[in-house]
């Protein structure tokens, strides 16, 4: 799990005690590290108290410089500790696009973030979901305190490619997760959920319920499919774990029971739809697991994103030392 450039998206600049920053520092292993604070205040737009363009610019610049001052203190302290860190502040909107623009401009191969809420619940915000859906490079969403070593890395896979999932996405998921497990000397599991028919149709239908042996065969078929996927990446079939039940319930339970520190998942784009969407199952998992999440995309996903976002930020970025 070697990176050349890690971009850390910060939601605040008043403290070093941020899980995403802590995790990025443990992962860098020689990689370049850049801290990014993307600033935007939606309440400033159309405010009856800010009617002149020059007043808007004054307030905007004040907010940017406030963030820059805080970020300068963070970088200065990290440099005192011997860390080589760069930093950028930019006024940009939407915030998730500002993060993606910076990641692409700097050729980052990992984006590290925690919830973009500066305060409040640790559940993912709408901006977090937008970043999960659209970030074209691997996104590490930190939900832990950012300090514990990864002792167990899991990959959530679907070898039957349901819900229009591209087959290549599972390849990426397993490759990234297995690489992470090797890097950290961690246990590795590839997890697939099989939903019993009784949970899909929880009522009797004469002649419609499959025999018990059919569901047993589905479990075996699923294990064999996951094993074939693992074999492509040099991983023993013993790493395959088949769970009986819906992923939204079973994956969070598995993470807690098995002490998973990092769960790797894919986020999908549905090309036939006007917007990118994330399935309700994946959304339930991402919101309810209490471990770090590595979100990856299928090959060539960049082309989808490039057509959807502006190439330039709203304002010129400020760079450390500001």
C-alpha positions as CSV (number, residue, x, y, z in Angstrom):
1,X,0.0,0.0,0.0
2,X,2.6,2.5,-1.2
3,X,1.5,6.0,-2.2
4,X,3.4,8.9,-3.8
5,X,1.1,11.7,-2.9
6,X,-1.6,11.8,-0.1
7,X,-4.1,14.6,0.1
8,X,-5.7,15.2,3.4
9,X,-9.1,17.0,3.3
10,X,-9.5,18.9,6.6
11,X,-12.9,20.1,7.9
12,X,-11.2,22.4,10.5
13,X,-7.9,24.2,11.2
14,X,-8.0,24.8,14.9
15,X,-6.5,21.6,16.2
16,X,-4.0,18.8,15.3
17,X,-6.3,16.3,17.0
18,X,-8.0,15.2,13.8
19,X,-8.4,11.4,13.0
20,X,-7.8,11.9,9.2
21,X,-4.6,13.8,9.8
22,X,-3.4,11.2,12.3
23,X,-4.2,8.3,9.9
24,X,-2.5,10.1,7.0
25,X,0.7,10.5,9.0
26,X,0.8,6.8,9.9
27,X,0.3,5.9,6.2
28,X,2.7,8.2,4.4
29,X,5.8,6.0,4.5
30,X,7.8,8.5,2.4
31,X,4.8,9.8,0.4
32,X,4.3,13.5,-0.1
33,X,1.6,14.9,2.2
34,X,-0.6,17.9,1.5
35,X,-3.2,19.3,3.8
36,X,-6.2,20.9,2.1
37,X,-8.8,23.2,3.6
38,X,-11.6,23.9,1.1
39,X,-13.5,26.9,2.4
40,X,-17.0,27.9,1.5
41,X,-19.9,29.6,3.3
42,X,-23.2,29.1,1.6
43,X,-25.0,31.5,3.9
44,X,-22.9,34.3,2.4
45,X,-24.5,33.8,-1.0
46,X,-27.5,36.0,-1.3
47,X,-27.3,37.4,2.2
48,X,-29.3,40.6,2.6
49,X,-26.4,41.9,4.7
50,X,-23.9,41.6,1.9
51,X,-25.3,43.4,-1.0
52,X,-22.1,44.8,-2.7
53,X,-19.6,42.7,-4.5
54,X,-16.7,44.3,-2.7
55,X,-18.3,43.4,0.7
56,X,-18.7,39.8,-0.4
57,X,-15.1,39.7,-1.5
58,X,-13.9,41.2,1.8
59,X,-15.9,38.6,3.9
60,X,-14.8,35.7,1.6
61,X,-11.1,36.7,1.9
62,X,-11.4,37.1,5.7
63,X,-12.8,33.5,6.0
64,X,-10.0,32.2,3.7
65,X,-7.3,33.9,5.7
66,X,-8.7,32.7,9.0
67,X,-8.5,29.2,7.7
68,X,-5.0,29.8,6.4
69,X,-3.8,31.1,9.7
70,X,-5.0,28.0,11.5
71,X,-3.6,25.7,8.9
72,X,-0.2,27.5,9.1
73,X,-0.1,26.8,12.8
74,X,-0.8,23.1,12.2
75,X,1.9,22.8,9.5
76,X,4.4,24.7,11.6
77,X,3.9,22.3,14.5
78,X,4.1,19.3,12.3
79,X,7.4,20.6,10.8
80,X,8.8,21.1,14.3
81,X,8.1,17.4,14.8
82,X,10.1,16.6,11.7
83,X,7.2,16.0,9.3
84,X,7.5,17.4,5.7
85,X,4.1,18.8,4.9
86,X,2.6,21.1,2.4
87,X,-0.7,22.9,2.7
88,X,-3.3,24.7,0.6
89,X,-6.4,26.8,1.3
90,X,-9.0,27.5,-1.4
91,X,-12.4,29.0,-1.6
92,X,-14.3,26.6,-3.7
93,X,-17.8,25.1,-4.2
94,X,-19.1,22.5,-4.0
95,X,-16.6,21.5,-1.3
96,X,-16.3,17.9,-2.5
97,X,-15.5,19.1,-6.0
98,X,-12.9,21.4,-4.6
99,X,-11.2,18.4,-3.0
100,X,-11.4,16.4,-6.2
101,X,-10.0,19.2,-8.3
102,X,-7.0,19.5,-5.9
103,X,-6.5,15.8,-5.9
104,X,-6.4,15.7,-9.7
105,X,-4.2,18.8,-10.0
106,X,-1.6,17.3,-7.7
107,X,-1.8,13.7,-9.0
108,X,-2.7,12.5,-5.5
109,X,-3.1,8.7,-5.4
110,X,-5.0,8.7,-2.1
111,X,-7.4,11.2,-0.5
112,X,-7.9,10.9,3.3
113,X,-10.9,12.5,4.9
114,X,-13.2,12.2,7.9
115,X,-16.7,13.6,8.0
116,X,-16.6,17.1,6.5
117,X,-18.9,18.3,9.3
118,X,-16.7,20.5,11.4
119,X,-18.9,19.7,14.4
120,X,-21.9,17.5,15.2
121,X,-22.6,13.8,14.6
122,X,-19.9,11.6,13.1
123,X,-22.3,10.2,10.6
124,X,-21.6,11.1,7.0
125,X,-22.9,14.4,5.7
126,X,-24.3,15.1,2.2
127,X,-20.8,16.5,1.3
128,X,-19.2,13.2,2.4
129,X,-21.6,11.2,0.2
130,X,-20.8,13.4,-2.7
131,X,-17.1,12.8,-2.1
132,X,-17.6,9.1,-1.7
133,X,-19.5,8.9,-5.0
134,X,-17.3,11.1,-7.1
135,X,-13.7,10.9,-5.9
136,X,-11.8,9.2,-8.8
137,X,-8.9,8.2,-6.7
138,X,-9.0,5.9,-3.7
139,X,-10.7,7.6,-0.7
140,X,-9.9,6.7,2.8
141,X,-12.8,7.8,5.0
142,X,-11.6,7.7,8.6
143,X,-14.2,6.8,11.1
144,X,-11.8,5.6,13.9
145,X,-9.6,7.8,16.0
146,X,-6.9,7.4,13.4
147,X,-4.3,5.8,15.6
148,X,-4.9,2.1,16.0
149,X,-3.0,-0.2,13.6
150,X,-5.0,-2.2,11.1
151,X,-5.1,-5.7,12.5
152,X,-7.8,-7.0,10.1
153,X,-8.5,-5.7,6.6
154,X,-11.7,-6.8,4.8
155,X,-13.0,-6.5,1.3
156,X,-16.7,-6.4,0.6
157,X,-17.2,-8.2,-2.8
158,X,-20.0,-9.2,-5.0
159,X,-18.7,-11.9,-7.5
160,X,-22.1,-12.1,-9.2
161,X,-22.1,-8.4,-10.1
162,X,-25.7,-7.7,-9.0
163,X,-27.3,-4.3,-9.4
164,X,-25.3,-3.5,-12.5
165,X,-22.0,-3.7,-10.7
166,X,-19.0,-3.9,-13.1
167,X,-16.9,-7.0,-12.7
168,X,-13.7,-5.0,-12.8
169,X,-14.7,-3.3,-9.5
170,X,-14.3,-6.4,-7.5
171,X,-10.8,-6.8,-8.9
172,X,-9.9,-3.4,-7.7
173,X,-11.5,-3.9,-4.3
174,X,-9.5,-7.2,-3.6
175,X,-6.3,-5.8,-5.0
176,X,-6.4,-2.7,-2.8
177,X,-7.5,-4.6,0.3
178,X,-5.0,-7.5,-0.1
179,X,-2.2,-5.0,-0.6
180,X,-3.2,-3.1,2.6
181,X,-3.3,-6.3,4.5
182,X,0.2,-7.2,3.4
183,X,1.5,-3.8,4.1
184,X,0.2,-3.8,7.7
185,X,0.8,-7.5,8.4
186,X,-2.9,-7.8,9.0
187,X,-5.4,-10.6,8.7
188,X,-7.4,-10.5,5.4
189,X,-11.0,-11.4,4.6
190,X,-13.1,-11.2,1.5
191,X,-16.7,-11.0,2.5
192,X,-19.8,-11.7,0.4
193,X,-23.4,-11.6,1.7
194,X,-26.0,-14.1,0.5
195,X,-29.6,-13.1,1.4
196,X,-31.8,-16.1,2.0
197,X,-35.0,-16.2,0.0
198,X,-37.1,-16.1,3.2
199,X,-35.6,-12.7,4.0
200,X,-36.3,-11.4,0.5
201,X,-39.9,-12.7,0.4
202,X,-40.8,-13.1,4.1
203,X,-44.2,-14.8,3.5
204,X,-45.3,-18.2,2.1
205,X,-46.0,-18.5,-1.6
206,X,-47.2,-21.8,-2.7
207,X,-44.7,-23.5,-4.9
208,X,-42.4,-20.4,-5.1
209,X,-40.0,-21.0,-2.2
210,X,-36.8,-22.8,-3.4
211,X,-35.8,-26.0,-1.6
212,X,-33.4,-25.8,1.2
213,X,-30.7,-27.5,-0.8
214,X,-30.9,-24.8,-3.4
215,X,-29.9,-22.2,-0.8
216,X,-27.2,-24.4,0.5
217,X,-25.9,-24.7,-3.1
218,X,-25.9,-21.0,-3.4
219,X,-23.7,-20.7,-0.3
220,X,-21.2,-23.1,-1.9
221,X,-21.4,-21.4,-5.3
222,X,-20.7,-18.1,-3.6
223,X,-17.7,-19.4,-1.7
224,X,-16.3,-20.9,-4.9
225,X,-16.8,-17.6,-6.8
226,X,-15.0,-15.6,-4.1
227,X,-12.2,-18.2,-4.0
228,X,-11.7,-17.8,-7.8
229,X,-11.5,-14.0,-7.3
230,X,-9.0,-14.4,-4.6
231,X,-6.8,-16.8,-6.5
232,X,-6.3,-14.1,-9.2
233,X,-4.5,-12.1,-6.5
234,X,-2.6,-14.8,-4.8
235,X,-4.8,-15.0,-1.8
236,X,-5.8,-18.3,-0.1
237,X,-9.4,-19.4,-0.5
238,X,-9.6,-19.6,3.3
239,X,-9.9,-15.8,3.4
240,X,-13.4,-16.1,1.8
241,X,-16.2,-15.4,4.2
242,X,-19.8,-15.9,3.2
243,X,-22.5,-14.3,5.4
244,X,-26.1,-15.2,5.3
245,X,-28.2,-12.0,5.5
246,X,-28.5,-8.5,4.0
247,X,-25.2,-6.6,3.7
248,X,-26.6,-3.6,5.5
249,X,-26.9,-5.6,8.7
250,X,-24.3,-8.4,8.3
251,X,-21.3,-6.3,7.3
252,X,-21.5,-3.9,10.3
253,X,-21.9,-7.0,12.6
254,X,-19.0,-8.7,10.9
255,X,-16.8,-5.6,11.3
256,X,-17.6,-5.4,15.0
257,X,-17.4,-9.1,15.8
258,X,-14.2,-9.7,13.8
259,X,-12.3,-6.6,14.8
260,X,-12.0,-5.2,11.2
261,X,-10.0,-2.0,11.2
262,X,-10.3,-1.2,7.5
263,X,-13.2,-2.2,5.2
264,X,-12.7,-1.8,1.4
265,X,-15.7,-1.2,-0.7
266,X,-16.6,0.0,-4.2
267,X,-18.9,2.9,-5.1
268,X,-20.8,2.7,-8.3
269,X,-21.8,5.0,-11.0
270,X,-25.0,4.1,-12.9
271,X,-24.2,5.4,-16.4
272,X,-27.8,5.1,-17.5
273,X,-28.8,7.7,-14.9
274,X,-28.4,11.4,-15.0
275,X,-26.7,11.5,-11.6
276,X,-24.3,9.3,-9.8
277,X,-26.0,7.3,-7.1
278,X,-25.0,5.0,-4.3
279,X,-27.1,2.0,-3.5
280,X,-29.2,2.0,-0.3
281,X,-27.3,-1.1,0.8
282,X,-23.9,0.5,0.5
283,X,-25.2,3.7,2.1
284,X,-26.4,1.7,5.1
285,X,-23.1,0.0,5.4
286,X,-21.0,3.1,5.2
287,X,-23.1,4.9,7.8
288,X,-23.2,2.1,10.3
289,X,-19.7,0.5,10.3
290,X,-17.3,1.8,13.0
291,X,-14.1,1.2,11.1
292,X,-12.1,3.1,8.5
293,X,-13.4,2.8,4.9
294,X,-11.4,2.6,1.7
295,X,-13.6,3.5,-1.2
296,X,-12.4,2.6,-4.7
297,X,-13.9,3.0,-8.2
298,X,-13.9,0.9,-11.3
299,X,-11.2,1.5,-14.0
300,X,-11.8,4.6,-16.2
301,X,-14.1,6.2,-13.6
302,X,-12.1,9.4,-14.0
303,X,-13.7,9.9,-17.4
304,X,-17.1,10.0,-15.8
305,X,-16.0,12.6,-13.2
306,X,-14.1,14.8,-15.6
307,X,-17.2,15.5,-17.6
308,X,-19.1,16.6,-14.5
309,X,-16.9,19.1,-12.7
310,X,-15.3,22.4,-13.4
311,X,-11.6,22.2,-14.1
312,X,-10.7,25.3,-12.1
313,X,-11.5,26.4,-8.6
314,X,-13.6,29.5,-7.9
315,X,-10.6,31.4,-6.6
316,X,-6.8,31.0,-6.8
317,X,-5.6,28.7,-4.0
318,X,-3.3,30.0,-1.3
319,X,-0.2,27.9,-0.5
320,X,1.8,27.5,2.6
321,X,3.4,29.6,4.1
322,X,0.4,31.8,3.0
